[in-house]
Amino acid sequence: MNKLCIFVGTMVGGYVGGFLGSGFGLMTEIVTSGIGSMVGVYLGWKLAQRIER
């Protein structure tokens, strides 16, 4: 369950980050996508911890 939540969090976070940065150019989109992915990993990990309790 842990890996699944992290994977989904990474995908959703990367997409949202890329979408938010897309209006400012390609490099900004790549950077914000990476930041969104990192946030998604953290949130997915926290969600998996709550589910496993």
FENLIN-V77352 format. One record per residue. N is the residue number from 1. RES is the residue in one small letter. PHI is phi in degrees with one decimal (NA if undefined). OMEGA is omega in whole degrees, 0 to 359 (NA if undefined). D_CENTER is the distance of its C-alpha to the mean C-alpha in Angstrom with 2 decimals. Layout:
# FENLIN-V77352
n=(N N)
res=(RES RES)
phi=(PHI PHI)
omega=(OMEGA OMEGA)
d_center=(D_CENTER D_CENTER)
This chain:
# FENLIN-V77352
n=(1 2 3 4 5 6 7 8 9 10 11 12 13 14 15 16 17 18 19 20 21 22 23 24 25 26 27 28 29 30 31 32 33 34 35 36 37 38 39 40 41 42 43 44 45 46 47 48 49 50 51 52 53)
res=(m n k l c i f v g t m v g g y v g g f l g s g f g l m t e i v t s g i g s m v g v y l g w k l a q r i e r)
phi=(NA -61.3 -66.1 -65.2 -64.2 -66.2 -61.6 -65.4 -61.9 -65.6 -65.3 -67.8 -63.1 -65.1 -65.8 -64.6 -62.1 -64.7 -65.2 -68.2 -93.1 -67.6 -78.0 -110.3 118.2 -66.5 -65.0 -65.0 -63.0 -65.6 -65.9 -68.8 -65.6 -64.4 -65.1 -62.1 -65.1 -64.2 -64.6 -63.7 -62.2 -63.6 -67.7 -65.0 -65.0 -63.9 -63.9 -63.0 -63.9 -67.8 -67.1 -74.2 -71.2)
omega=(181 182 180 180 178 179 180 178 178 181 182 180 178 179 181 178 178 179 181 181 186 181 185 179 185 182 178 178 180 181 181 175 177 178 178 178 178 177 178 177 181 182 176 178 178 179 180 177 180 180 184 180 NA)
d_center=(16.58 14.51 13.32 12.71 10.53 8.38 8.49 7.77 4.77 3.58 5.60 5.18 2.41 4.52 7.28 7.52 7.49 9.87 11.83 12.45 13.64 15.60 18.68 19.23 19.56 18.03 17.43 15.68 13.42 12.61 12.13 9.95 7.70 7.74 7.34 4.31 3.03 5.47 5.02 2.84 5.71 8.02 7.88 8.21 10.90 12.58 12.77 14.32 16.72 17.86 18.45 20.44 22.70)
